Amino acid sequence: MKSILIIDYSRTSRIAVRKSFNGHDLTWHEAKNGDDTFGILETFTIDLVICNAVLGRADGLETLSK
């Protein structure tokens, strides 16, 4: 089973992304900011990251580069 991480401060946006993949056998992880992201990445193997470009303290590209 593939694992997807959605990083977005908006819960509504995270739900919309999940719904767009409805019907696929996927494991989902969600983070609302970069700090949450690092804990998930240290714990789980992620196959795909979907990230908002604006995350608050750090932007999406900065978060992904770390």
One Martini backbone bead per residue (centre of mass of N, CA, C, O) as a GRO file, in nm:
protein
   66
    1MET     BB    1   0.096   0.037   0.023
    2LYS     BB    2   0.057   0.360  -0.022
    3SER     BB    3   0.205   0.677   0.092
    4ILE     BB    4   0.055   0.988   0.203
    5LEU     BB    5   0.148   1.336   0.229
    6ILE     BB    6  -0.021   1.612   0.375
    7ILE     BB    7   0.056   1.968   0.344
    8ASP     BB    8  -0.170   2.175   0.536
    9TYR     BB    9  -0.334   2.422   0.721
   10SER     BB   10  -0.594   2.318   0.576
   11ARG     BB   11  -0.837   2.097   0.637
   12THR     BB   12  -1.006   2.128   0.380
   13SER     BB   13  -0.774   2.068   0.182
   14ARG     BB   14  -0.703   1.785   0.285
   15ILE     BB   15  -0.980   1.663   0.222
   16ALA     BB   16  -0.984   1.722  -0.084
   17VAL     BB   17  -0.743   1.549  -0.156
   18ARG     BB   18  -0.851   1.280  -0.055
   19LYS     BB   19  -1.106   1.276  -0.240
   20SER     BB   20  -0.940   1.265  -0.515
   21PHE     BB   21  -0.845   0.951  -0.411
   22ASN     BB   22  -1.089   0.800  -0.422
   23GLY     BB   23  -1.062   0.435  -0.433
   24HIS     BB   24  -0.783   0.412  -0.313
   25ASP     BB   25  -0.511   0.225  -0.175
   26LEU     BB   26  -0.433   0.426   0.102
   27THR     BB   27  -0.205   0.599   0.305
   28TRP     BB   28  -0.257   0.855   0.549
   29HIS     BB   29  -0.103   1.178   0.602
   30GLU     BB   30  -0.100   1.467   0.827
   31ALA     BB   31  -0.006   1.820   0.794
   32LYS     BB   32   0.007   2.173   0.903
   33ASN     BB   33   0.330   2.166   0.922
   34GLY     BB   34   0.667   2.132   0.945
   35ASP     BB   35   0.680   2.007   1.227
   36ASP     BB   36   0.487   1.768   1.167
   37THR     BB   37   0.643   1.648   0.928
   38PHE     BB   38   0.904   1.541   1.066
   39GLY     BB   39   0.768   1.325   1.243
   40ILE     BB   40   0.653   1.158   1.010
   41LEU     BB   41   0.925   1.108   0.850
   42GLU     BB   42   1.058   0.951   1.098
   43THR     BB   43   0.821   0.714   1.107
   44PHE     BB   44   0.757   0.711   0.793
   45THR     BB   45   0.692   0.590   0.476
   46ILE     BB   46   0.698   0.799   0.187
   47ASP     BB   47   0.578   0.833  -0.153
   48LEU     BB   48   0.401   1.108  -0.117
   49VAL     BB   49   0.401   1.470  -0.153
   50ILE     BB   50   0.159   1.715  -0.052
   51CYS     BB   51   0.208   2.077  -0.091
   52ASN     BB   52   0.195   2.372   0.031
   53ALA     BB   53   0.354   2.676  -0.030
   54VAL     BB   54   0.197   2.780   0.235
   55LEU     BB   55   0.279   2.736   0.609
   56GLY     BB   56   0.400   3.001   0.747
   57ARG     BB   57   0.701   2.984   0.877
   58ALA     BB   58   0.725   2.779   0.633
   59ASP     BB   59   0.763   2.684   0.332
   60GLY     BB   60   0.724   2.418   0.127
   61LEU     BB   61   1.013   2.413   0.003
   62GLU     BB   62   1.169   2.430   0.268
   63THR     BB   63   1.056   2.174   0.394
   64LEU     BB   64   1.145   1.972   0.164
   65SER     BB   65   1.459   2.036   0.180
   66LYS     BB   66   1.486   1.901   0.477
   0.00000   0.00000   0.00000
